[in-house]
Amino acid sequence: MRKFSLEALARKHGEAAASAPAGRSSETFYGGHERVLRQTLIALSAGHSMVNHLSPAEATLLVIRGRVRMTAGGHSWEGRYSDVLIIPETEHEIEAVDDATVVLTVAMPPAQ
């Protein structure tokens, strides 16, 4: 069994995002391309975003710090601490309204 401190990862990547030109920092802490389940912590500085991308599979976003806005298909949703946003299977954007940290969980279908 392995244990992860989301608080420690959030602190580390929040500091890295604050000094990064793109205003973000991330780390996949569980899974990866060889697993079905993948969990990635993403820190975004206020005003920065991840724009116009598609989710490769079913995915959720758990807000653990700050506030984010997800926009897709002319609709937007805000997420705050402890909110879970279901990521649409369409092109979408995630913007940090405040300095924010989220956990992206993706369930990739097995390779056929």
Secondary structure by P-SEA (a helix, b strand, c coil): cccccaaaaaaaaaaaaaacccccccccccccccccbbbbbbbbccccccccccccccbbbbbccbbbbbbcccbbbbbccccccccccccccccccccbbbbbbbbccccc
